[in-house]
Amino acid sequence: MISKQLLKKYDVAVPRYTSYPTVPLWEDNLNEALWIQKVQKAYQDFGCNEGITLYIHLPFCESLCTYCGCNKRITKNHQNEGPYIQGIIKEWEQYLKVLPEKPKLAGIHLGGGTPTFFSPENLRKMISFIRESSTVLPHAEFSFEGHPNNTTMGHLKSLNQLGFDRVSYGIQDLNPLVQKTINRIQPLEKVIEATGNARKAGFKAINFDLIYGLPHQTVKTIKETVDAIAPLKPERIAFYSYAHVPTVFPAQRSFEAHLPMKDQKRELYETGKRLLEDLGYIEIGMDHFSLKEDTLYQAQQKQGLHRNFMGYTTQPSKMLLGLGNSAISDVYYAYAQNTKDIDLYLEQTNLNHLSISRGHLMNHLDIEIRQTILDLMCHYQTPLEYLTCSRATISDLEDLADDGLVILSRGKVQVTELGKPFIRNICAAFDQRMHDQRMRKFMFSKAI
């Protein structure tokens, strides 16, 4: 177990580093014309060989899960489906107009919200249009996030026919009291049914999302959840730390009094990790576990692991285009985020505009630091010879080394076994933009 002294020292608010710079530190120095230039340059430099990965944000949910930090709209009105799907199509058409050729497609991921809020017919309409207007690469990977309660065999068959072979089910926790408290009621029977249906429909890989640090969780409830899913043997399990940011997501205040304390929360993770490893899962980077047969483990072994706004991936594509309200794009030279407001997003796409609300142009130092953080997040080590470290970075690294979290030698930083749980803190040592603005307060979740 990690000492209470280290937990107290390093359990501070830091980014999860799905990007560098992290979104609150973007300079907002981007307009639509400049964004299009960077998209075109990135496609010429990378996309024409590696292809483009698409993240499609589908924001509707029928009920509010009170722990959730995603951008979503709660509604039972399924008349929203058609106009939103049309908005996605029109946004993609704008990219088709500016790309130099029929784009090569390396992957699609449907996130939310609840993608399976949408009917199989509407999802088919959207994906078919994207596929027909692209050249799908042989290694392309299509995946979606499914809710066990409403992912039907119709969804699974339709998406599998369109090339989807990976589904990620949000399980979170199977304890009835935890589920009631976070308003996420889904019996084990539904999880078993959804998993079985995915295998019958032809899906080759299944991921379960679990969360530790939720209200009323104990070592006992974590063990019961892991024991219950063990027979289903998903290829991957994401074991996320619950991010408590009630100033941003007020619904989280409803259970604040029932959250585990710092050392209790870490014990939940250590318990879950041990149980998953006993089942044959290997820890991959931060929060992820996979079986040895899975491509995520194989990518890690070949130093081919990558990390972007969707988390860890085997896709090396340097071009990630986000479609839909609030979706974030990363084209190596710049980041952009669409407006979060659904109605404004639809209005702008209907006027044949990209719905960009904010962005960031990368400078040379940004690109260097991003690679350093990617090395640490994916491989637990990074060379230093090509990076000019600030005084703040050197001071932080020396402090981390004194605490036994990293080893500094021969021009590189090596994360120790003790340091792995503190990987976000280690990455933060290199975060030049956060160092420059330390007196500002940002809404990041706690590291541990």
C-alpha positions as semicolon CSV with decimal commas, in nm:
position;residue;x (nm);y (nm);z (nm)
1;M;0,000;0,000;0,000
2;I;0,105;0,360;-0,063
3;S;0,200;0,554;0,248
4;K;-0,045;0,812;0,383
5;Q;0,227;1,076;0,353
6;L;0,258;1,023;-0,025
7;L;-0,119;1,014;-0,065
8;K;-0,155;1,341;0,121
9;K;0,125;1,509;-0,074
10;Y;0,024;1,403;-0,425
11;D;-0,355;1,380;-0,408
12;V;-0,392;1,718;-0,574
13;A;-0,592;1,839;-0,873
14;V;-0,404;1,762;-1,196
15;P;-0,513;1,684;-1,554
16;R;-0,572;1,334;-1,690
17;Y;-0,353;1,430;-1,988
18;T;-0,564;1,308;-2,276
19;S;-0,405;1,612;-2,440
20;Y;-0,129;1,863;-2,385
21;P;-0,196;2,145;-2,330
22;T;-0,505;2,039;-2,139
23;V;-0,828;2,211;-2,246
24;P;-0,848;2,480;-1,972
25;L;-0,501;2,602;-2,075
26;W;-0,570;2,641;-2,446
27;E;-0,491;2,987;-2,582
28;D;-0,813;3,013;-2,791
29;N;-0,606;3,152;-3,079
30;L;-0,793;2,972;-3,358
31;N;-1,064;3,062;-3,609
32;E;-1,241;2,845;-3,867
33;A;-1,014;2,942;-4,158
34;L;-0,696;2,875;-3,962
35;W;-0,837;2,545;-3,834
36;I;-0,908;2,433;-4,191
37;Q;-0,546;2,513;-4,286
38;K;-0,416;2,295;-4,003
39;V;-0,655;2,012;-4,095
40;Q;-0,530;2,022;-4,454
41;K;-0,163;2,029;-4,346
42;A;-0,214;1,740;-4,104
43;Y;-0,386;1,532;-4,370
44;Q;-0,103;1,591;-4,617
45;D;0,164;1,513;-4,354
46;F;-0,006;1,221;-4,175
47;G;-0,363;1,147;-4,275
48;C;-0,297;1,040;-4,631
49;N;-0,090;0,748;-4,490
50;E;-0,226;0,682;-4,141
51;G;-0,585;0,782;-4,208
52;I;-0,828;0,979;-3,992
53;T;-0,993;0,857;-3,673
54;L;-1,341;0,996;-3,603
55;Y;-1,493;1,050;-3,261
56;I;-1,869;1,108;-3,289
57;H;-2,040;1,256;-2,985
58;L;-2,400;1,142;-2,936
59;P;-2,517;1,341;-2,631
60;F;-2,867;1,221;-2,541
61;C;-2,953;1,013;-2,232
62;E;-3,297;0,915;-2,104
63;S;-3,196;0,959;-1,738
64;L;-2,920;1,134;-1,543
65;C;-2,643;0,927;-1,388
66;T;-2,547;1,163;-1,107
67;Y;-2,175;1,070;-1,106
68;C;-2,135;1,149;-1,478
69;G;-1,896;1,416;-1,604
70;C;-1,984;1,387;-1,973
71;N;-2,155;1,648;-2,187
72;K;-2,512;1,523;-2,221
73;R;-2,877;1,623;-2,255
74;I;-3,138;1,434;-2,059
75;T;-3,452;1,366;-2,265
76;K;-3,694;1,091;-2,356
77;N;-3,788;1,267;-2,680
78;H;-3,649;1,052;-2,960
79;Q;-3,761;1,307;-3,218
80;N;-3,422;1,466;-3,142
81;E;-3,245;1,183;-3,322
82;G;-3,311;1,280;-3,684
83;P;-3,200;1,647;-3,673
84;Y;-2,888;1,558;-3,475
85;I;-2,784;1,281;-3,715
86;Q;-2,834;1,527;-4,001
87;G;-2,609;1,775;-3,817
88;I;-2,331;1,514;-3,793
89;I;-2,363;1,441;-4,165
90;K;-2,347;1,811;-4,255
91;E;-2,041;1,864;-4,035
92;W;-1,864;1,572;-4,204
93;E;-1,959;1,720;-4,543
94;Q;-1,772;2,040;-4,448
95;Y;-1,457;1,836;-4,386
96;L;-1,505;1,649;-4,714
97;K;-1,503;1,983;-4,895
98;V;-1,163;2,089;-4,757
99;L;-0,972;1,759;-4,758
100;P;-0,755;1,706;-5,069
101;E;-0,893;1,360;-5,149
102;K;-1,154;1,108;-5,047
103;P;-1,034;1,068;-4,687
104;K;-0,880;0,749;-4,559
105;L;-1,059;0,628;-4,247
106;A;-0,861;0,455;-3,968
107;G;-1,141;0,425;-3,715
108;I;-1,468;0,546;-3,567
109;H;-1,570;0,565;-3,203
110;L;-1,925;0,652;-3,093
111;G;-1,936;0,815;-2,750
112;G;-2,181;1,010;-2,544
113;G;-2,416;1,055;-2,377
114;T;-2,567;0,725;-2,475
115;P;-2,503;0,627;-2,839
116;T;-2,764;0,351;-2,812
117;F;-3,026;0,620;-2,736
118;F;-3,033;0,643;-3,117
119;S;-3,221;0,384;-3,319
120;P;-3,028;0,127;-3,525
121;E;-3,177;0,287;-3,837
122;N;-3,045;0,635;-3,755
123;L;-2,703;0,502;-3,662
124;R;-2,692;0,306;-3,988
125;K;-2,783;0,619;-4,187
126;M;-2,498;0,818;-4,028
127;I;-2,227;0,549;-4,046
128;S;-2,323;0,444;-4,400
129;F;-2,280;0,801;-4,523
130;I;-1,938;0,831;-4,358
131;R;-1,821;0,495;-4,494
132;E;-1,942;0,565;-4,848
133;S;-1,765;0,902;-4,854
134;S;-1,436;0,757;-4,724
135;T;-1,180;0,491;-4,805
136;V;-1,189;0,255;-4,507
137;L;-0,840;0,126;-4,431
138;P;-0,790;-0,251;-4,381
139;H;-0,680;-0,206;-4,018
140;A;-0,963;0,035;-3,928
141;E;-1,120;-0,019;-3,585
142;F;-1,484;0,076;-3,521
143;S;-1,613;0,082;-3,162
144;F;-1,901;0,224;-2,961
145;E;-2,009;0,283;-2,604
146;G;-2,321;0,090;-2,510
147;H;-2,558;0,099;-2,213
148;P;-2,645;-0,259;-2,109
149;N;-3,006;-0,155;-2,046
150;N;-3,082;-0,031;-2,397
151;T;-2,827;-0,189;-2,633
152;T;-3,050;-0,419;-2,836
153;M;-2,965;-0,703;-3,069
154;G;-3,081;-0,468;-3,344
155;H;-2,812;-0,216;-3,247
156;L;-2,545;-0,484;-3,231
157;K;-2,629;-0,651;-3,562
158;S;-2,661;-0,321;-3,751
159;L;-2,333;-0,183;-3,619
160;N;-2,147;-0,510;-3,671
161;Q;-2,262;-0,517;-4,034
162;L;-2,114;-0,167;-4,068
163;G;-1,773;-0,280;-3,942
164;F;-1,800;-0,236;-3,565
165;D;-1,635;-0,518;-3,374
166;R;-1,565;-0,362;-3,032
167;V;-1,821;-0,248;-2,775
168;S;-1,757;-0,083;-2,439
169;Y;-2,028;-0,131;-2,178
170;G;-2,053;0,110;-1,887
171;I;-2,093;-0,116;-1,584
172;Q;-1,947;0,118;-1,316
173;D;-2,057;-0,096;-1,016
174;L;-2,305;-0,378;-0,955
175;N;-2,391;-0,309;-0,591
176;P;-2,763;-0,212;-0,559
177;L;-2,700;0,067;-0,305
178;V;-2,421;0,221;-0,514
179;Q;-2,639;0,200;-0,826
180;K;-2,935;0,362;-0,651
181;T;-2,717;0,642;-0,514
182;I;-2,569;0,731;-0,853
183;N;-2,901;0,669;-1,035
184;R;-2,754;0,400;-1,257
185;I;-2,975;0,093;-1,212
186;Q;-2,865;-0,200;-1,428
187;P;-2,898;-0,554;-1,291
188;L;-2,627;-0,812;-1,356
189;E;-2,877;-0,999;-1,575
190;K;-2,878;-0,704;-1,818
191;V;-2,499;-0,703;-1,833
192;I;-2,493;-1,078;-1,902
193;E;-2,758;-1,041;-2,172
194;A;-2,584;-0,746;-2,343
195;T;-2,248;-0,926;-2,338
196;G;-2,392;-1,247;-2,477
197;N;-2,578;-1,059;-2,751
198;A;-2,258;-0,880;-2,855
199;R;-2,074;-1,209;-2,896
200;K;-2,367;-1,360;-3,090
201;A;-2,378;-1,054;-3,317
202;G;-2,013;-1,102;-3,412
203;F;-1,828;-0,859;-3,186
204;K;-1,471;-0,977;-3,133
205;A;-1,384;-0,757;-2,837
206;I;-1,576;-0,631;-2,536
207;N;-1,470;-0,371;-2,282
208;F;-1,624;-0,309;-1,940
209;D;-1,595;0,028;-1,768
210;L;-1,574;0,010;-1,388
211;I;-1,534;0,303;-1,149
212;Y;-1,376;0,310;-0,803
213;G;-1,435;0,586;-0,548
214;L;-1,814;0,595;-0,588
215;P;-2,043;0,652;-0,287
216;H;-2,095;0,354;-0,055
217;Q;-1,825;0,146;-0,225
218;T;-1,621;-0,082;0,000
219;V;-1,355;-0,346;-0,053
220;K;-1,639;-0,599;-0,025
221;T;-1,853;-0,438;-0,297
222;I;-1,553;-0,407;-0,532
223;K;-1,481;-0,776;-0,485
224;E;-1,844;-0,867;-0,550
225;T;-1,849;-0,663;-0,873
226;V;-1,525;-0,817;-1,005
227;D;-1,640;-1,168;-0,908
228;A;-1,972;-1,112;-1,089
229;I;-1,814;-1,002;-1,419
230;A;-1,529;-1,256;-1,412
231;P;-1,725;-1,532;-1,595
232;L;-1,803;-1,289;-1,880
233;K;-1,429;-1,241;-1,946
234;P;-1,427;-0,910;-2,139
235;E;-1,107;-0,856;-2,336
236;R;-1,047;-0,519;-2,166
237;I;-1,151;-0,353;-1,843
238;A;-1,116;0,018;-1,775
239;F;-1,099;0,076;-1,400
240;Y;-1,143;0,451;-1,366
241;S;-1,104;0,677;-1,066
242;Y;-1,428;0,860;-0,997
243;A;-1,373;1,230;-1,075
244;H;-1,550;1,441;-0,813
245;V;-1,594;1,796;-0,948
246;P;-1,927;1,916;-0,803
247;T;-1,863;2,278;-0,896
248;V;-1,884;2,168;-1,260
249;F;-2,139;1,887;-1,219
250;P;-2,377;1,989;-0,937
251;A;-2,561;1,653;-0,933
252;Q;-2,249;1,505;-0,770
253;R;-2,329;1,697;-0,450
254;S;-2,622;1,460;-0,385
255;F;-2,391;1,187;-0,249
256;E;-2,088;1,385;-0,132
257;A;-2,123;1,265;0,228
258;H;-2,094;0,900;0,124
259;L;-1,768;0,911;-0,074
260;P;-1,468;0,707;0,048
261;M;-1,176;0,897;0,201
262;K;-0,837;0,924;0,025
263;D;-0,674;0,616;0,175
264;Q;-1,000;0,420;0,148
265;K;-1,030;0,511;-0,220
266;R;-0,676;0,395;-0,291
267;E;-0,750;0,067;-0,112
268;L;-1,047;0,018;-0,347
269;Y;-0,813;0,051;-0,645
270;E;-0,548;-0,179;-0,502
271;T;-0,816;-0,437;-0,427
272;G;-0,961;-0,417;-0,778
273;K;-0,617;-0,428;-0,939
274;R;-0,518;-0,738;-0,743
275;L;-0,844;-0,915;-0,829
276;L;-0,814;-0,830;-1,199
277;E;-0,453;-0,945;-1,213
278;D;-0,556;-1,271;-1,044
279;L;-0,799;-1,317;-1,336
280;G;-0,518;-1,274;-1,591
281;Y;-0,556;-0,905;-1,675
282;I;-0,243;-0,693;-1,728
283;E;-0,235;-0,328;-1,622
284;I;-0,188;-0,105;-1,927
285;G;-0,084;0,254;-1,866
286;M;-0,328;0,432;-1,636
287;D;-0,671;0,284;-1,548
288;H;-0,669;0,014;-1,818
289;F;-0,637;-0,364;-1,799
290;S;-0,641;-0,619;-2,080
291;L;-0,594;-0,987;-2,143
292;K;-0,273;-1,089;-2,319
293;E;-0,474;-1,189;-2,626
294;D;-0,605;-0,833;-2,669
295;T;-0,452;-0,582;-2,911
296;L;-0,406;-0,323;-2,634
297;Y;-0,159;-0,548;-2,451
298;Q;0,011;-0,640;-2,777
299;A;0,047;-0,271;-2,870
300;Q;0,207;-0,198;-2,534
301;Q;0,457;-0,482;-2,581
302;K;0,553;-0,343;-2,924
303;Q;0,580;0,017;-2,795
304;G;0,281;0,100;-3,015
305;L;0,044;0,228;-2,749
306;H;-0,109;0,572;-2,810
307;R;-0,326;0,804;-2,601
308;N;-0,575;1,068;-2,713
309;F;-0,907;1,219;-2,602
310;M;-1,066;0,873;-2,611
311;G;-0,800;0,728;-2,376
312;Y;-0,554;0,451;-2,468
313;T;-0,572;0,320;-2,822
314;T;-0,382;0,100;-3,064
315;Q;-0,450;0,348;-3,346
316;P;-0,138;0,555;-3,427
317;S;-0,332;0,812;-3,633
318;K;-0,222;1,169;-3,560
319;M;-0,555;1,299;-3,691
320;L;-0,859;1,272;-3,467
321;L;-1,163;1,464;-3,587
322;G;-1,449;1,510;-3,342
323;L;-1,801;1,538;-3,484
324;G;-2,100;1,653;-3,280
325;N;-2,158;1,909;-3,008
326;S;-1,868;1,947;-2,759
327;A;-1,653;1,701;-2,959
328;I;-1,278;1,769;-2,952
329;S;-1,046;1,734;-3,252
330;D;-0,668;1,684;-3,248
331;V;-0,480;1,726;-3,576
332;Y;-0,127;1,733;-3,429
333;Y;-0,070;2,101;-3,514
334;A;-0,383;2,225;-3,337
335;Y;-0,680;2,133;-3,120
336;A;-1,041;2,245;-3,161
337;Q;-1,362;2,191;-2,968
338;N;-1,714;2,224;-3,103
339;T;-1,972;2,431;-2,919
340;K;-2,132;2,246;-2,627
341;D;-2,477;2,389;-2,701
342;I;-2,669;2,135;-2,913
343;D;-2,908;2,387;-3,067
344;L;-2,626;2,624;-3,163
345;Y;-2,428;2,332;-3,304
346;L;-2,720;2,232;-3,529
347;E;-2,778;2,593;-3,634
348;Q;-2,413;2,638;-3,736
349;T;-2,387;2,308;-3,924
350;N;-2,710;2,383;-4,109
351;L;-2,545;2,707;-4,225
352;N;-2,252;2,498;-4,358
353;H;-2,007;2,614;-4,092
354;L;-1,784;2,414;-3,862
355;S;-1,910;2,465;-3,508
356;I;-1,577;2,550;-3,343
357;S;-1,608;2,735;-3,011
358;R;-1,245;2,723;-2,895
359;G;-0,905;2,594;-2,999
360;H;-0,530;2,599;-2,961
361;L;-0,242;2,629;-3,207
362;M;0,058;2,420;-3,102
363;N;0,401;2,578;-3,082
364;H;0,730;2,388;-3,093
365;L;0,759;2,354;-2,714
366;D;0,396;2,233;-2,690
367;I;0,476;1,954;-2,938
368;E;0,789;1,850;-2,745
369;I;0,611;1,842;-2,409
370;R;0,314;1,653;-2,555
371;Q;0,549;1,379;-2,677
372;T;0,718;1,365;-2,336
373;I;0,382;1,320;-2,162
374;L;0,274;1,059;-2,417
375;D;0,596;0,864;-2,354
376;L;0,532;0,869;-1,980
377;M;0,163;0,782;-2,006
378;C;0,219;0,495;-2,250
379;H;0,568;0,363;-2,167
380;Y;0,655;0,498;-1,818
381;Q;0,977;0,656;-1,943
382;T;1,092;0,945;-2,159
383;P;1,424;1,080;-2,289
384;L;1,521;1,428;-2,179
385;E;1,798;1,521;-2,419
386;Y;1,563;1,683;-2,671
387;L;1,364;1,878;-2,413
388;T;1,469;2,205;-2,252
389;C;1,338;2,173;-1,896
390;S;1,233;2,479;-1,697
391;R;1,354;2,538;-1,343
392;A;1,010;2,440;-1,217
393;T;1,025;2,108;-1,404
394;I;1,376;2,027;-1,274
395;S;1,269;2,110;-0,918
396;D;0,956;1,894;-0,943
397;L;1,151;1,601;-1,095
398;E;1,411;1,615;-0,817
399;D;1,129;1,611;-0,561
400;L;0,965;1,313;-0,733
401;A;1,302;1,132;-0,739
402;D;1,355;1,200;-0,368
403;D;1,017;1,038;-0,300
404;G;1,114;0,732;-0,506
405;L;0,856;0,790;-0,782
406;V;1,105;0,837;-1,067
407;I;1,468;0,760;-1,145
408;L;1,670;1,031;-1,321
409;S;1,970;0,889;-1,507
410;R;2,145;0,889;-1,844
411;G;1,928;1,157;-1,996
412;K;1,595;0,996;-1,922
413;V;1,316;0,976;-1,667
414;Q;1,206;0,625;-1,562
415;V;0,887;0,583;-1,358
416;T;0,929;0,336;-1,072
417;E;0,669;0,081;-0,961
418;L;0,593;0,307;-0,666
419;G;0,555;0,598;-0,907
420;K;0,303;0,439;-1,145
421;P;-0,005;0,534;-0,939
422;F;0,126;0,893;-0,946
423;I;0,171;0,911;-1,324
424;R;-0,053;1,218;-1,353
425;N;0,162;1,403;-1,100
426;I;0,478;1,301;-1,285
427;C;0,338;1,428;-1,614
428;A;0,238;1,752;-1,441
429;A;0,606;1,818;-1,366
430;F;0,652;1,881;-1,740
431;D;0,336;2,089;-1,778
432;Q;0,497;2,421;-1,864
433;R;0,167;2,597;-1,918
434;M;0,035;2,494;-1,578
435;H;0,365;2,601;-1,416
436;D;0,329;2,942;-1,578
437;Q;-0,022;2,983;-1,435
438;R;0,002;2,807;-1,100
439;M;-0,188;3,081;-0,918
440;R;-0,494;3,018;-1,134
441;K;-0,745;2,754;-1,025
442;F;-0,855;2,485;-1,268
443;M;-1,132;2,230;-1,235
444;F;-0,927;1,910;-1,249
445;S;-1,006;1,597;-1,052
446;K;-0,776;1,469;-0,777
447;A;-0,483;1,253;-0,891
448;I;-0,534;0,959;-0,652
